Amino acid sequence: MTTTAPLPGTADRATTSTRGRWPLAATAAGTLGFVATLVLDGRNDVPTEVRFTDGFFDTLDPMVYRLSLVLGYAAVAMLLLLAAQWRRRVEPRVPASTAASLVTLGLVSSAAGLTYGYGWKGALGLYLPDGAEGGSFDQAGLTTYFMLNDFGSWIGWLGVVVAAAGIAWMGLRERTVSRWIGVVSLLPVLQTTAMVLGLGVPGVPALLAPIYLVVLGLGLTFGRSVINR
């Protein structure tokens, strides 16, 4: 029998072509979430010590909150897409891994929490004096919405941190994810744990979780993790 050797580089291209592009949903979710939460926070010009005096809400730009709503909802959609892809593509490959299931649950829980967080931001933008329905709520009502937005779109990122813990376990213990991804996955877990225990601030998961998703998506897409080969 005559065998033909593969052309140079053919095997490498074949291996690369089998890597799915589905993890890029993580990169999209992280990018959208970073802008919607940190860039469009809506409180950049608000004094550290807030005083709800007359005219306070006139200084807030409703467009910032509206853009945060739109991009935030898009981030939620990407998180749910990532969770669905993870459940379909990863969990069946590692059926004995509790960590893999934890990732799915963490992503879904973040999507649920962030839906409320970004929804409250959109509502505040809607009811601000210069918003589309300005005047619908009095000062007390606007104050309530403002306080909900203090950490509303920040707290919901905790689920992603929990998912990162699961991926860290998969990378460092189960070896189904590249080891370097496992190490990187520890960063939001350690940062959130340390700041919650040390400072008691509930919104700290958002500081690293969106950036982590960007790195995770690129790492799984172009790296050598078993779950995406």
N, C-alpha and C positions, 0 to 999 in steps of 0.2 A: 504494500500500500504506500502510495506517495503522499507525503504531507507537505503542506505549504506553510512556511513560516509567516506569521503576521507581519505586515508592513511596520516599519519603525514608528512608534508613537500610537499605533492603532489601539493597543490594549489600554494605554493611558486615556485616550479619548473615549473609549467605550466605558471605562470606569467613571470618568467625569460625567458622561452623558446620563448615567444612571442616578446621579445625585439629584434628588428632587429640589425644586425651587420653592416648595411650600414654606420652608422656614423664613422666607423673606417677609411673610406676614408679620413675624415678630419685629423685624426691622421697621416695617411700616407703622405698626402699632406704637413702637417706642418713639419714633420720630414725631408722629402726630400727637402723641401724649405729652412729649416734652414741650412742644410748642403750646399746646392747649393748657397745660398745667403751670409750667414754670415761666414761659415767655409771656403768655397772655394771662397772667395771674390776676390782673385787674386792681392790684393794691400797691403797685410800684410807687405811686405818688402819694399814698396815704401815710400820714405820720405814724410812728411807732405806737404812740399813745393816742388811740382814736377817741375823739369827742364828737358825738352826734349832734352838732350844733346846726342851726338853720343854714341851709346852703351846702351842707356837707355832701349830699348826694348829687348836687349840681356839678361837682368836680369829677365825678366818675363818668367814663366814656362808655355808653351802652354798646358801641361797636366792638370793643374789646371783649365784652362778655358774649356777644353774639358769635364772634369768630371762634371763641373758645368752645362754645356749644357745638358748632358745626364740626370743628376739627376733633373735639373730644368724642363726639358720637361716632365719627369715622374711626377713631382709635379703638373704641369699644367694638365696632364691627370687625376690625382686624384681629382683636383679641379672641373673639368668638370663632372667627375663621381659623385662627391658629389652634385653638382648643379642639375644633372639629377635626382638623388635619392630624393633630397629635393623636387623638383618640383612634382615628382610622388607620394611621400609618405606623405609629410607634407602639401603642399598647399591644396590638396583636403580635408584634415581634418579641416583646419581652413580657409575656403573660404572667410571669412570677414576680414581676417588679411592682411593689407597692409605690415606690417613688415615681414611676411613670404615671400611675393613676393620680398621684398627688399633684403632678404638674397640670393635668387637665382640670382638676377641681380648683386649683389656685387661679388659673387663667379665667375660668368662668366666674369665680367669686369676685375677681377684680372687675370684670366686665359689668357685673351687677352693681357693685358699689360705685364705680365711676359713672354709670348711667345716671344715678341720682346726683352725683357731684357736678357733672356738667349740665344736667338739667336745671339745677339750682342756679348755676351761673347764667344760663340762658334766661331763666325767669327774672333774675335781678336786672339783667340788661333790658328786658322787655318792659319792666315797671319803673325804671329810672325816669327822672323828670324829662329827659330827652329821648326816652325810648318810645317804641311804637304804641305802648299802652300806658304812657306816663300819666300819673295822677290816679291810677287805679287803686293804689295803696297809700296810706298815710305814712308819716315818719316812722311810726312803730312797725308797720308792716315791712317797710324797706330795711329797717334795722334788723329784723328777723332774718330776711333773705341775706343780708350782708354777713351776719354772723354764721349762717349756714355755709357761706362761701369761704369762711376763714380757713378751714381745712377740707372743705367738701370734696374738691377734686384731687386732694392729696392722700387722704386716708385710704381710698379705694385701691391704691397701688400695693397694699399689703399682700393681696393674693398673688401678685407677681413675685414678691419676695419669697412667699411660701413655695411657689413653683420653682424658684431658683434653688431653694434648699433641696428639692427633689432632684433637680438636674445635677446639683453638686454631688449628691449621693450616687447618681448614675455614672458620673464621670470618675469619681475617686474610689468608689467601692465596686460597682458593677462593671465598669469599664465599657459601657455601651455608648458613652459619649466621650469625646476627646478629653484627655486629662486636663489640658489647659482651660477648657470650657468649665470643667468641674471646679477648678481653682477660681476662675473669674466669678463663677456663680456664688461662691462664698462671700464675695465682697458686699453685695446688698444685704445679705443675711446678717453678717457681722455688724455692718454699719447700722442697720435698723435696730437690731437687738441692743447694741451699745447705747444708742441715742434714746431709745424708749426707756430702757432701764435707768440710764444716767440722767436724762433730762425730762422724761415724761411727756415729750412732744409727740402728738399722734400723727402728724403729717409727714414725718421723716421718711417713710417708704418711698415717696415720690422723688427723693433727691438722687437716687441711683437707679431705681427700677426701670424708668424709660430708657436711659442710656444702656443699661444692661440688656434690654430687649434688642436694641440696635446691634450690639456686639453678638448676642446669641444668634440672631437670624443670619448674620453674615458668616459666623463661625460654623454653624450647622450646614449652611448651603455650600460653602466652598472648602470646608474642612474634611476630615476623614472619620467622622463619627459613624459608628456601626449603624445607628438607627436611621441614617440617611444614605445608606449605600445599598 
